[in-house]
Each structure stands twice: as structure tokens, then as C-alpha cells.
Amino acid sequence: MFFELIPMTVRMSAPLALAALGGVYSERSGVVNIGLEGMMLMGAFGYVIGTHASGSPWLGLVIGIACGGGMGLLHAIASITFRADQIVSGVSINLLAIGVTELLGRSATSRRVEGLSHWDLPLIGSYSFLIYLTLVLVIISQIVLFKTVLGLRLCAAGESTEALDTLGLSRSRQQYIGVVISGLLAGIGGCLLASEAHYFTKGMTAGRGYVALAAVIFGKWKPLGSGAACLLFGFAGALELANRWHLPPQFLNSLPYLLTMIVLVGVIGKATPPASLGKSH
């Protein structure tokens, strides 16, 4: 039973980890990103539309990533350039994604598209290459954010604006980089969802963006910590699918979100966010 849950946990965790990783980049730069849900949804939509139109899942992947990045750019423009409330901007991104996908995606919901190729590795199993990419991105991001000049500058935008001023660097520039990367990564997460499902459905992200944001907090705004938190949430999702104990489906359906609330209640007050997170100065 336990070993059967492992592949399901991995598949459930990877889209969450990609979105959570995006949330880390955005919030490390000082910009709250509640719009991860909408960025994921647009990524999934772009993948299906692009794959159906071109016949190539690889081109669909590029279009899906671009859609997620575009939503990230919109959030950056609203919250950084125009200094709109970052929470309101993020919620608006989610509502916009729902509206656009419902308006343009009515015919897309019936289209079955080709998924991205799976790699069958000995002792590991067969997974989409995006799942392997997720692991690589989490590790690389941990190094980039805390060991490279680019990452340290981005983190400084969310911690100490005075340090950037001393170096003559623009805080807005670092924040734009963080938020757009956030959208690109969340878009990849949406592409992975659509690729594994082979179709797009209304609201198919089903709150995963919000769960990913909880993973960011639980992981203390670090790539490795957030990725580990996503494994926990993914395991809860795998239990829902397996249900070998014949537990009430209502309980299992709510389990990932119940776990999210428990985690947030336990972590809030203990996890310290970037010092300038949410501040527009």
C-alpha cells in the first residue's frame, strides 16, 4: 500500500511544487502573490489550446509557460509599477484567469490532447520529464537564491531596500524579475496538470495555487522547504485517490485543504516572512 502511494504522491506534488517555487521567487522579492492559482490555470489552458492548434505538446508547453508568465507580468505591472494593493491584484489575476478560460475555453474542454513524454528510469519509474525538471528546479533555485549575485539581489528587494540603494540597483527591477519568474514557474505547473490529464476542464487547478502559497509559508520561503511541504500536501491528495481504507469521500476530498488550514494555523507566528514583503516603498 505504501509503495503504491509513492508515485501518486510524486505526481500530485510536482504541480504544487512548481507553483510554490514561483511563489518563493515572487515573495522573496517582496511581492505577495496570491495570483498563483490564476497563473497555473492559464498555463494549463495555454498548453491545451497550443497543443491542439499545433499538434505538438512541446509548442503547447511553450505557449502554456508564456501564458503563465504573461499573468505574472500583469501582476507585476499592477503591483509594482502602479502600486496597487498586492492582495487585490493577485485576486484579480485569479478572477481574470477564470473569466478568460471560461470565455475562450468552452470548446477546449472537449479536446483531448497529447501529453508530454514520460521517462522510464530504472528503480524510479515512469514520470513526465516535467516532474524530473521540478526536482532540478527546486535544487537549482535553492542555490541561485542564496548563493548567487542574482539571487541575493532579488532577496534584498524583499529584505533590505537600503542595500539595493547603496549598490545603485532598482528594487522594481528585481521585483519584476521575481514576479515574472513566478508566473513562468506556475505556468509550467499548469502545463504539467493539463499534460497528465490530456485535456482542460473549467477550474482544473482546483485551489492548487492557494495550497502552493501555503507551502511557501510552511517552507519558510525557501525552495527546499516549500518543495518538502508540497510532498506533504501531495501525499494527502494521493490518499484521496487511493482510499484503500474506504474512508468517507467527503473527508478525503477536503483533506488537502484541511491539512492546509492546519499547517497555516501551526506556522503563522513562527515563520518569519521577508521583512519588506507586501511593502510598495
C-alpha positions in Angstrom: 0.0 0.0 0.0 2.7 2.5 1.0 4.8 1.9 -2.1 1.7 2.3 -4.3 1.2 5.8 -2.8 4.7 7.0 -3.7 4.1 7.5 -7.5 0.8 9.1 -6.8 2.3 11.4 -4.2 5.1 12.5 -6.7 2.5 13.2 -9.4 0.3 15.2 -7.0 3.2 17.1 -5.5 5.0 18.3 -8.7 2.5 20.9 -9.9 2.2 22.2 -6.4 6.0 22.4 -6.1 6.3 24.3 -9.3 3.8 26.9 -8.3 5.2 27.1 -4.8 8.7 27.6 -6.2 7.2 30.5 -8.2 5.7 31.9 -5.0 9.1 31.8 -3.4 10.7 33.9 -6.1 7.9 36.5 -6.0 7.7 36.8 -2.2 11.5 36.8 -1.8 11.5 39.9 -4.0 8.9 41.5 -1.7 5.7 40.9 -3.7 2.8 38.9 -2.3 1.5 36.5 -5.0 -2.0 35.2 -4.4 -2.4 35.0 -8.2 -0.6 31.6 -8.4 -3.9 29.9 -8.9 -4.7 32.0 -12.0 -1.2 31.7 -13.4 -1.4 27.9 -13.1 -4.9 27.9 -14.7 -3.7 30.0 -17.7 -0.7 27.7 -18.1 -3.0 24.6 -18.3 -5.3 26.4 -20.7 -2.4 27.6 -22.9 -1.0 24.1 -23.0 -4.2 22.5 -24.3 -5.0 25.3 -26.8 -1.4 25.4 -28.1 -1.1 21.6 -28.3 -4.5 21.2 -30.1 -3.7 24.0 -32.6 -0.2 22.9 -33.4 -0.3 19.2 -32.8 2.9 19.5 -30.8 2.8 19.2 -27.0 6.2 20.9 -26.9 4.8 24.0 -28.6 1.8 23.7 -26.2 4.3 23.8 -23.3 5.9 26.9 -24.7 2.5 28.6 -25.1 1.4 27.5 -21.6 4.5 28.8 -20.0 4.1 32.1 -21.9 0.5 32.4 -20.6 1.6 31.9 -17.0 4.5 34.4 -17.5 2.0 36.9 -19.0 -0.2 36.7 -16.0 2.9 37.2 -13.8 3.8 40.3 -15.9 0.3 41.7 -15.4 0.6 41.2 -11.6 4.0 42.9 -11.7 2.7 45.9 -13.6 -0.3 46.4 -11.3 1.5 45.8 -8.0 5.0 47.3 -8.8 4.5 50.0 -11.4 1.1 51.2 -10.4 1.5 50.2 -6.7 -1.9 48.5 -6.5 -2.7 46.5 -3.4 -0.8 43.2 -4.0 -3.6 41.1 -2.5 -6.2 42.8 -4.7 -4.0 42.4 -7.7 -3.5 38.7 -7.1 -7.2 38.1 -6.6 -7.9 40.0 -9.8 -5.4 37.8 -11.6 -7.3 34.7 -10.4 -10.6 36.1 -11.5 -9.3 37.2 -14.8 -7.9 33.7 -15.5 -11.3 32.1 -14.6 -13.1 34.5 -16.9 -10.7 34.1 -19.8 -10.6 30.4 -19.7 -14.4 30.1 -19.4 -15.0 32.5 -22.3 -12.4 31.1 -24.6 -12.2 27.5 -23.4 -15.8 26.3 -23.9 -14.8 24.3 -27.0 -11.4 23.4 -25.5 -13.0 21.3 -22.7 -13.9 18.5 -25.1 -10.5 18.3 -26.8 -8.2 15.5 -25.8 -4.6 16.4 -26.5 -1.3 14.6 -26.4 0.7 14.7 -23.2 4.4 15.3 -22.8 6.7 12.3 -23.0 7.5 10.2 -19.9 10.9 9.0 -19.0 11.1 5.5 -17.6 14.2 5.3 -15.3 15.3 2.1 -13.5 14.2 1.8 -9.9 12.4 5.2 -10.2 9.5 4.6 -12.6 7.9 6.4 -15.5 7.2 10.1 -15.0 6.7 13.1 -17.2 10.0 14.8 -17.8 8.5 17.9 -16.2 8.4 16.0 -12.9 12.2 15.4 -13.1 12.6 19.0 -14.1 10.7 20.1 -11.0 13.3 18.4 -8.7 16.1 20.0 -10.7 14.5 23.4 -10.5 14.0 23.2 -6.7 17.6 22.3 -6.1 18.9 25.0 -8.6 16.6 27.6 -7.1 18.0 26.9 -3.6 21.5 27.6 -4.9 20.5 30.6 -7.1 18.6 32.5 -4.4 21.1 32.1 -1.6 24.5 31.6 -3.3 24.5 33.8 -6.4 24.6 37.6 -7.0 21.3 37.5 -9.0 19.5 35.6 -6.1 21.0 37.8 -3.3 19.9 40.9 -5.1 16.4 39.5 -5.6 16.2 38.6 -1.9 17.5 42.0 -0.9 14.5 43.5 -2.7 12.3 41.7 -0.1 14.5 42.3 2.9 16.6 45.4 2.8 15.9 48.1 0.2 18.7 50.2 1.6 21.2 47.6 0.5 20.0 47.9 -3.1 20.0 51.7 -2.9 23.6 51.5 -1.7 24.5 49.5 -4.8 22.6 51.8 -7.0 20.2 49.0 -8.0 16.5 49.3 -8.8 14.2 47.4 -6.4 11.5 47.5 -9.0 13.7 45.7 -11.5 14.4 42.9 -9.0 10.8 42.6 -8.2 9.8 42.4 -11.9 12.3 39.5 -12.3 10.9 37.7 -9.3 7.2 38.1 -10.2 7.6 37.1 -13.9 9.7 34.1 -12.9 6.9 33.3 -10.5 4.4 33.3 -13.4 6.6 31.2 -15.6 7.0 28.5 -13.0 3.3 28.5 -12.1 2.6 28.2 -15.8 4.8 25.1 -16.0 2.8 23.7 -13.1 -0.4 24.2 -15.1 1.1 22.6 -18.2 2.0 19.6 -16.1 -1.6 19.3 -14.9 -3.0 19.5 -18.4 -0.4 17.2 -19.9 -1.1 14.5 -17.4 -4.9 14.9 -17.8 -4.7 15.2 -21.6 -7.5 17.9 -21.5 -8.6 21.1 -20.0 -11.6 21.5 -17.7 -13.1 24.5 -16.1 -11.2 25.4 -12.9 -9.0 22.4 -13.2 -6.4 23.8 -10.8 -9.0 23.3 -8.0 -7.3 25.6 -5.5 -3.8 24.2 -6.0 -2.4 27.7 -6.3 -3.6 28.5 -2.8 -2.2 25.3 -1.4 1.1 26.1 -3.1 1.1 29.5 -1.3 0.6 27.7 2.0 3.6 25.5 1.1 5.7 28.7 0.6 4.8 29.8 4.1 5.2 26.4 5.6 8.6 26.0 3.8 9.7 29.4 5.3 10.1 31.0 1.8 12.9 28.5 0.8 12.8 26.3 -2.3 13.7 23.1 -0.5 11.4 23.7 2.4 8.5 24.6 0.1 9.2 21.5 -2.0 9.1 19.3 1.0 5.8 20.9 2.1 4.3 20.1 -1.3 5.2 16.4 -0.8 3.1 16.5 2.4 0.1 18.1 0.5 0.7 15.7 -2.4 0.5 12.7 0.0 -2.9 14.0 1.2 -4.0 14.1 -2.4 -2.7 10.6 -3.0 -4.7 9.3 -0.1 -7.8 10.8 -1.6 -7.2 8.9 -4.9 -6.3 5.6 -3.3 -8.9 5.5 -0.5 -8.0 1.9 0.3 -9.4 2.3 3.8 -12.9 3.2 2.3 -13.0 6.4 4.3 -15.9 8.8 3.6 -15.2 10.6 0.2 -16.3 13.9 1.7 -13.5 13.7 4.2 -10.8 12.7 1.7 -11.9 15.4 -0.8 -11.4 18.0 1.9 -8.2 16.5 3.4 -5.7 18.5 1.3 -7.4 21.8 2.2 -8.0 20.8 5.8 -4.3 20.0 6.0 -3.5 23.4 4.5 -5.5 25.2 7.2 -3.9 23.1 10.0 -0.4 23.9 8.6 -1.1 27.6 8.4 -2.5 27.8 11.9 0.6 26.0 13.2 3.1 28.0 11.2 1.7 31.5 11.4 3.6 33.4 14.0 6.6 31.0 13.8 7.6 31.6 10.2 9.2 35.0 9.5 8.5 36.4 6.1 10.8 38.7 4.1 11.0 42.0 6.0 9.6 44.1 3.2 7.1 41.6 1.8 4.0 43.5 0.6 5.5 46.9 1.1 5.5 49.1 -2.0 8.2 51.5 -1.0 
